[in-house]
Amino acid sequence: MLKAFCVHCPDCFCVFHKNLNEDRPLSHIYILYALCCTVKTYKILLQIHNIKINLQGKGGHIYIIHVLFKYEVERSAHYSNNFAKQMTFTTPEHLKDHLVNTITTAFIAEVQDKCNHKNNQVDYHKAEGIRYPHVFTGRYIVHAEKRLETKSPIFGWEEPRFYPHYQNIVKDAQAQADAAVALLEERIGQHYTDNEFIYKTDLEVNYSNNLIEGRVYGKSRRQSMVTGEFEIYVRMIWNYRYGENSANGHLTQYTQFRSERQGTEMAGKSRQKALEDAARAERQAKLQAEKDAKKAEKWERFSKLAVQMEKWADKKIKVLGQKIAEYDDTIHNLKHNNFDTANEEHYKNVTAKDVELLNTLRNDTRTWQNDMAKLRAIFDEGCDTRPKLVERYKVWGV
């Protein structure tokens, strides 16, 4: 427990700087803010990191009564843990620059070689008097044309020249380098968990073959205690795709990384696996949310069928009832004249069955209007459209 001086401030806001111990580094200097009020008594409890400050004001004065803090050992462990949580592997800048330089240089050289070849073709056609065909260059070669004073039988009005399109080359080379960096960080992330941290990176460029290789050092921790150490050995491999086999038609440089963990055995999911699982869960949640939204929209339309189908069934029953009445009149006349009535009686029975099915549907629609849960149960079974509902009650073509 430490005693501190009282502070008087005539303004409405005062800032009190106090170094609790001059032996501590500057990061342990605490800045206390106190708001002056005219009320007679009040208490303010501030918490800065692990330090609790009780302030009591009387009138316009602020009295710092006492300062409570934990032992420095506990504070150091607290800060080291927070610092360790942020210690994940990131690719050093000099390695990023090396990847960009290597990929860009090789890409430009390959495109420049093709430009030189095309320009040599132009010179050959010009010397031999052979008509030069129209060519497609793509986004990495600039097709520059010189306007001629007279029309040439070889080139027409414009003589072509070909140069690398440096802006597009550099842009796509940077994208290839970024993909290589992401792959390196993903590969190393597969070898340590959230309970482990990287404290040292010793990756360098082997300029004899332009490959990145070396080791990444990490430690395992449990709460605030270091429980083990490990090393991750990494070595890069270049893969080249030229011409038509490449993604850009000239040269695509792919990187692969071979890695191996040595030392303390990794326990639990790797950091990269945890990130992939979280991303997969997020995608699945998004897809499920979209499905639920579509299903809710479909249910809103389907729920209106309770009223619509009742009106439709009622109208059909009335129409079929008139047909049955007509069949009865026809049958009566045929019997009166001693004719066969089997055909008319058959159609009358078929129509009566249709009326019975429609009547069942109409009664159910009235039930649904009073209890939508029953219609929802049918909907959840997969009967979620009007044609399926008609098929369920076997009233097609009625």
C-alpha positions as CSV (number, residue, x, y, z in Angstrom):
1,M,0.0,0.0,0.0
2,L,1.4,3.4,-1.0
3,K,0.4,6.9,0.1
4,A,0.2,9.6,-2.5
5,F,-0.1,13.4,-2.5
6,C,-3.5,15.1,-2.7
7,V,-4.2,17.0,-5.9
8,H,-6.1,20.3,-6.2
9,C,-7.2,21.5,-9.6
10,P,-9.2,24.7,-10.3
11,D,-10.3,23.4,-13.7
12,C,-13.1,21.0,-14.4
13,F,-10.7,18.3,-15.6
14,C,-7.2,17.5,-14.3
15,V,-4.6,15.0,-15.3
16,F,-2.4,13.6,-12.6
17,H,0.9,12.0,-13.7
18,K,2.6,9.9,-11.0
19,N,5.5,7.5,-11.4
20,L,4.8,5.1,-8.6
21,N,8.4,3.9,-8.6
22,E,11.2,5.5,-10.6
23,D,13.0,2.2,-10.8
24,R,10.2,0.8,-13.0
25,P,10.5,1.2,-16.8
26,L,8.5,4.0,-18.6
27,S,5.8,1.4,-19.6
28,H,4.8,1.2,-15.9
29,I,4.1,5.0,-15.6
30,Y,0.4,5.4,-15.0
31,I,-1.7,8.3,-16.0
32,L,-4.7,8.9,-13.7
33,Y,-7.6,11.0,-14.9
34,A,-9.9,12.6,-12.3
35,L,-13.0,14.7,-12.9
36,C,-13.4,17.5,-10.4
37,C,-16.9,18.0,-9.1
38,T,-18.4,20.4,-6.5
39,V,-20.3,17.7,-4.7
40,K,-19.0,17.1,-1.2
41,T,-18.2,13.4,-1.3
42,Y,-18.0,10.8,-4.1
43,K,-15.9,7.8,-4.9
44,I,-14.5,6.8,-8.2
45,L,-13.1,3.4,-8.9
46,L,-10.7,3.1,-11.8
47,Q,-9.0,0.0,-13.0
48,I,-5.9,0.4,-15.2
49,H,-4.4,-3.0,-16.1
50,N,-4.0,-4.6,-12.7
51,I,-4.0,-1.4,-10.6
52,K,-7.0,-0.3,-8.5
53,I,-7.2,3.4,-7.5
54,N,-9.7,4.7,-5.0
55,L,-10.4,8.4,-5.3
56,Q,-12.4,10.4,-2.8
57,G,-13.4,14.0,-3.5
58,K,-14.3,16.8,-1.1
59,G,-15.5,20.0,-2.6
60,G,-13.2,20.8,-5.6
61,H,-10.3,18.7,-4.2
62,I,-9.3,15.2,-5.3
63,Y,-7.6,13.1,-2.6
64,I,-5.8,10.0,-3.8
65,I,-6.2,7.9,-0.6
66,H,-4.2,4.8,-1.6
67,V,-3.1,2.6,-4.5
68,L,-3.4,-1.1,-4.5
69,F,-1.5,-3.3,-6.9
70,K,-0.4,-6.9,-7.3
71,Y,3.2,-8.0,-7.0
72,E,5.5,-7.2,-9.9
73,V,6.0,-10.9,-10.6
74,E,2.3,-11.4,-11.3
75,R,2.1,-8.3,-13.4
76,S,5.1,-9.4,-15.5
77,A,3.5,-12.8,-16.1
78,H,0.2,-11.1,-17.1
79,Y,1.9,-8.9,-19.6
80,S,4.1,-11.7,-21.0
81,N,0.9,-13.8,-21.5
82,N,-0.8,-11.0,-23.3
83,F,2.2,-10.5,-25.4
84,A,2.6,-14.2,-26.2
85,K,-1.0,-14.4,-27.4
86,Q,0.0,-12.0,-30.2
87,M,3.1,-14.0,-31.2
88,T,2.0,-15.7,-34.3
89,F,4.1,-16.3,-37.4
90,T,4.2,-13.6,-40.0
91,T,6.5,-13.7,-43.0
92,P,9.5,-11.3,-42.6
93,E,9.5,-8.4,-45.0
94,H,12.9,-9.3,-46.6
95,L,11.4,-12.7,-47.6
96,K,8.4,-11.0,-49.1
97,D,10.6,-8.7,-51.1
98,H,12.7,-11.6,-52.3
99,L,9.6,-13.4,-53.5
100,V,8.3,-10.4,-55.3
101,N,11.7,-9.7,-56.9
102,T,12.2,-13.3,-58.0
103,I,8.8,-13.7,-59.5
104,T,8.7,-10.3,-61.2
105,T,12.2,-10.6,-62.7
106,A,11.5,-14.1,-64.2
107,F,8.1,-12.9,-65.4
108,I,9.5,-9.8,-67.1
109,A,12.3,-11.9,-68.7
110,E,9.8,-14.4,-70.2
111,V,7.6,-11.7,-71.6
112,Q,10.5,-9.7,-72.9
113,D,11.8,-12.8,-74.7
114,K,8.4,-13.2,-76.4
115,C,8.4,-9.5,-77.4
116,N,11.9,-9.9,-78.9
117,H,10.7,-12.9,-80.9
118,K,7.7,-11.0,-82.2
119,N,9.8,-8.0,-83.1
120,N,12.2,-10.3,-85.0
121,Q,9.3,-11.7,-86.9
122,V,8.2,-8.2,-87.9
123,D,11.7,-7.4,-89.1
124,Y,11.9,-10.7,-91.1
125,H,8.5,-10.0,-92.8
126,K,9.6,-6.5,-93.6
127,A,12.9,-7.7,-95.1
128,E,11.4,-10.6,-97.1
129,G,8.3,-8.6,-98.2
130,I,5.9,-11.1,-96.5
131,R,2.5,-9.9,-95.4
132,Y,2.4,-9.7,-91.6
133,P,-0.8,-11.2,-90.0
134,H,-2.8,-9.7,-87.2
135,V,-1.7,-11.1,-83.8
136,F,-3.3,-11.1,-80.4
137,T,-0.9,-10.2,-77.6
138,G,-2.9,-10.4,-74.3
139,R,-2.6,-8.2,-71.3
140,Y,1.1,-8.6,-70.7
141,I,2.4,-7.3,-74.1
142,V,1.8,-3.8,-75.4
143,H,1.1,-3.8,-79.2
144,A,2.5,-0.5,-80.3
145,E,1.9,0.7,-83.8
146,K,3.7,3.3,-85.9
147,R,1.5,5.2,-88.4
148,L,3.0,5.0,-91.9
149,E,2.8,7.9,-94.5
150,T,1.9,5.4,-97.2
151,K,0.1,2.2,-97.0
152,S,2.4,-0.8,-96.8
153,P,1.6,-4.1,-98.6
154,I,3.2,-5.9,-95.6
155,F,1.7,-4.0,-92.6
156,G,-1.1,-1.8,-94.0
157,W,-1.1,1.6,-92.5
158,E,0.6,0.7,-89.1
159,E,3.8,-1.1,-88.5
160,P,3.7,-3.0,-85.2
161,R,6.2,-3.2,-82.3
162,F,5.9,-5.2,-79.1
163,Y,6.9,-4.3,-75.5
164,P,6.2,-5.8,-72.1
165,H,3.3,-4.3,-70.2
166,Y,5.2,-3.7,-67.0
167,Q,2.2,-2.5,-64.9
168,N,0.2,-5.6,-65.5
169,I,3.2,-7.8,-65.0
170,V,4.2,-6.3,-61.7
171,K,0.6,-6.4,-60.5
172,D,0.1,-10.1,-61.2
173,A,3.6,-10.9,-59.9
174,Q,2.7,-9.3,-56.6
175,A,-0.4,-11.4,-56.5
176,Q,1.7,-14.6,-57.0
177,A,4.1,-13.5,-54.3
178,D,1.1,-12.8,-51.9
179,A,-0.2,-16.3,-52.6
180,A,3.3,-17.7,-51.8
181,V,3.4,-15.7,-48.5
182,A,-0.1,-16.9,-47.5
183,L,0.9,-20.5,-48.3
184,L,4.1,-20.2,-46.1
185,E,2.1,-18.8,-43.2
186,E,-0.6,-21.5,-43.6
187,R,2.1,-24.2,-43.7
188,I,3.7,-23.1,-40.5
189,G,0.4,-22.5,-38.9
190,Q,-0.3,-26.2,-39.3
191,H,2.4,-27.0,-36.8
192,Y,1.3,-25.0,-33.7
193,T,-1.8,-24.5,-31.7
194,D,-3.4,-21.5,-29.9
195,N,-1.7,-22.6,-26.7
196,E,1.7,-22.2,-28.4
197,F,3.5,-19.1,-29.7
198,I,6.4,-18.3,-32.0
199,Y,9.2,-16.3,-30.5
200,K,11.9,-16.5,-33.1
201,T,12.1,-16.7,-36.9
202,D,15.3,-17.8,-38.6
203,L,14.3,-18.1,-42.3
204,E,16.8,-17.0,-44.9
205,V,17.2,-17.0,-48.6
206,N,19.7,-19.6,-50.1
207,Y,21.0,-17.4,-52.9
208,S,22.6,-20.4,-54.7
209,N,19.1,-21.6,-55.6
210,N,16.8,-18.7,-54.6
211,L,15.0,-20.9,-52.1
212,I,13.7,-19.9,-48.6
213,E,14.7,-22.3,-45.9
214,G,15.4,-22.3,-42.2
215,R,13.7,-22.8,-38.8
216,V,10.9,-21.2,-36.8
217,Y,11.1,-21.5,-33.0
218,G,8.2,-21.7,-30.7
219,K,7.2,-22.5,-27.1
220,S,4.2,-24.3,-25.5
221,R,2.5,-22.8,-22.6
222,R,-0.1,-23.8,-20.0
223,Q,-1.6,-20.7,-18.3
224,S,1.5,-18.6,-17.5
225,M,4.1,-21.5,-17.5
226,V,6.2,-22.5,-20.5
227,T,5.9,-26.3,-20.8
228,G,8.1,-27.0,-23.8
229,E,9.9,-25.8,-26.9
230,F,9.7,-26.8,-30.6
231,E,11.2,-26.0,-34.0
232,I,9.6,-26.0,-37.4
233,Y,11.9,-26.7,-40.2
234,V,10.8,-25.1,-43.5
235,R,12.1,-25.4,-47.1
236,M,10.7,-23.9,-50.2
237,I,10.4,-25.5,-53.6
238,W,9.8,-23.7,-56.9
239,N,7.4,-25.0,-59.6
240,Y,7.3,-23.4,-63.0
241,R,4.6,-23.5,-65.7
242,Y,5.6,-22.0,-69.1
243,G,3.6,-20.9,-72.1
244,E,0.2,-22.6,-72.7
245,N,0.7,-24.7,-69.5
246,S,0.8,-21.5,-67.4
247,A,-2.2,-19.7,-66.0
248,N,-1.2,-16.4,-67.7
249,G,0.2,-17.8,-71.0
250,H,3.8,-16.8,-70.2
251,L,5.2,-18.0,-66.9
252,T,3.5,-18.9,-63.6
253,Q,5.7,-19.6,-60.6
254,Y,4.2,-21.7,-57.9
255,T,5.8,-22.3,-54.5
256,Q,5.6,-25.3,-52.3
257,F,6.8,-25.6,-48.7
258,R,8.1,-28.7,-47.0
259,S,7.8,-28.4,-43.2
260,E,8.5,-30.6,-40.2
261,R,8.0,-30.0,-36.5
262,Q,10.7,-31.1,-34.0
263,G,10.7,-31.0,-30.2
264,T,7.6,-30.9,-28.0
265,E,4.7,-32.8,-29.5
266,M,1.8,-30.7,-30.6
267,A,-1.4,-31.3,-28.6
268,G,-4.8,-30.6,-30.0
269,K,-5.8,-28.9,-33.3
270,S,-3.2,-26.8,-35.1
271,R,-3.8,-23.0,-35.4
272,Q,-4.4,-23.4,-39.2
273,K,-6.8,-26.3,-38.6
274,A,-8.8,-24.2,-36.1
275,L,-8.9,-21.3,-38.6
276,E,-10.1,-23.6,-41.4
277,D,-12.8,-25.2,-39.1
278,A,-14.0,-21.7,-38.0
279,A,-14.2,-20.6,-41.7
280,R,-16.0,-23.8,-42.6
281,A,-18.5,-23.3,-39.8
282,E,-19.0,-19.7,-40.8
283,R,-19.7,-20.8,-44.4
284,Q,-22.1,-23.5,-43.3
285,A,-23.9,-21.1,-41.0
286,K,-24.3,-18.6,-43.9
287,L,-25.6,-21.3,-46.2
288,Q,-28.0,-22.5,-43.5
289,A,-29.2,-18.9,-42.9
290,E,-29.9,-18.6,-46.7
291,K,-31.8,-21.9,-46.7
292,D,-33.8,-20.8,-43.7
293,A,-34.6,-17.5,-45.3
294,K,-35.8,-19.2,-48.5
295,K,-37.8,-21.7,-46.5
296,A,-39.5,-18.9,-44.5
297,E,-40.4,-17.1,-47.7
298,K,-41.8,-20.4,-49.2
299,W,-43.8,-21.0,-46.1
300,E,-45.3,-17.5,-46.3
301,R,-46.6,-18.3,-49.8
302,F,-47.7,-21.8,-48.9
303,S,-49.6,-20.7,-45.8
304,K,-52.0,-18.6,-48.0
305,L,-53.1,-21.9,-49.7
306,A,-55.4,-22.6,-46.7
307,V,-57.8,-19.9,-47.9
308,Q,-57.1,-20.2,-51.6
309,M,-57.6,-24.0,-51.8
310,E,-60.9,-23.7,-49.8
311,K,-62.3,-21.3,-52.3
312,W,-61.1,-23.5,-55.2
313,A,-62.4,-26.7,-53.7
314,D,-65.8,-25.1,-52.9
315,K,-66.1,-23.8,-56.5
316,K,-65.2,-27.3,-57.9
317,I,-67.7,-29.0,-55.7
318,K,-70.5,-26.8,-56.9
319,V,-69.6,-27.4,-60.6
320,L,-69.4,-31.2,-60.1
321,G,-72.7,-31.1,-58.1
322,Q,-74.4,-29.6,-61.2
323,K,-72.9,-32.4,-63.3
324,I,-74.3,-35.0,-61.0
325,A,-77.7,-33.5,-61.2
326,E,-77.5,-33.5,-65.0
327,Y,-76.4,-37.2,-64.9
328,D,-79.5,-38.0,-62.7
329,D,-81.8,-36.3,-65.3
330,T,-80.2,-38.2,-68.1
331,I,-80.4,-41.5,-66.3
332,H,-84.1,-40.9,-65.5
333,N,-84.9,-40.2,-69.1
334,L,-83.0,-43.2,-70.4
335,K,-84.8,-45.5,-67.9
336,H,-88.1,-44.0,-68.9
337,N,-87.3,-44.9,-72.6
338,N,-85.9,-48.3,-71.7
339,F,-82.3,-47.5,-72.7
340,D,-79.1,-48.7,-71.1
341,T,-77.8,-46.3,-68.3
342,A,-74.6,-48.1,-67.3
343,N,-72.3,-45.5,-69.0
344,E,-74.0,-42.5,-67.4
345,E,-74.1,-44.2,-64.0
346,H,-70.3,-44.9,-64.2
347,Y,-69.5,-41.2,-64.9
348,K,-71.8,-40.2,-62.1
349,N,-69.9,-42.4,-59.6
350,V,-66.6,-41.1,-60.8
351,T,-67.8,-37.5,-60.3
352,A,-69.2,-38.4,-56.9
353,K,-65.7,-39.7,-55.8
354,D,-64.1,-36.5,-57.0
355,V,-66.6,-34.5,-54.9
356,E,-65.8,-36.7,-51.9
357,L,-62.0,-36.0,-52.3
358,L,-62.6,-32.3,-52.8
359,N,-64.9,-32.2,-49.7
360,T,-62.1,-33.8,-47.7
361,L,-59.7,-31.1,-48.9
362,R,-62.1,-28.3,-48.2
363,N,-62.7,-29.5,-44.6
364,D,-59.0,-29.7,-44.0
365,T,-58.4,-26.2,-45.3
366,R,-61.0,-24.9,-42.9
367,T,-59.2,-26.8,-40.1
368,W,-55.8,-25.3,-41.2
369,Q,-57.2,-21.8,-41.0
370,N,-57.9,-22.3,-37.3
371,D,-54.7,-24.3,-36.6
372,M,-51.8,-23.4,-38.9
373,A,-49.5,-25.9,-37.0
374,K,-51.2,-28.8,-38.9
375,L,-50.5,-27.1,-42.2
376,R,-46.9,-26.4,-41.1
377,A,-46.5,-30.1,-40.3
378,I,-47.5,-31.0,-43.9
379,F,-45.1,-28.3,-45.1
380,D,-42.2,-29.7,-43.1
381,E,-42.9,-33.2,-44.6
382,G,-42.0,-31.9,-48.0
383,C,-45.4,-31.1,-49.3
384,D,-44.5,-27.4,-49.8
385,T,-46.1,-26.4,-53.1
386,R,-49.7,-26.2,-54.5
387,P,-49.1,-29.0,-57.1
388,K,-47.8,-31.3,-54.3
389,L,-50.8,-30.5,-52.1
390,V,-53.1,-31.3,-55.1
391,E,-51.3,-34.6,-55.6
392,R,-51.5,-35.4,-51.9
393,Y,-55.3,-35.2,-52.0
394,K,-55.5,-36.9,-55.4
395,V,-57.6,-34.1,-57.0
396,W,-55.6,-33.7,-60.2
397,G,-57.5,-32.6,-63.2
398,V,-60.7,-32.0,-61.3
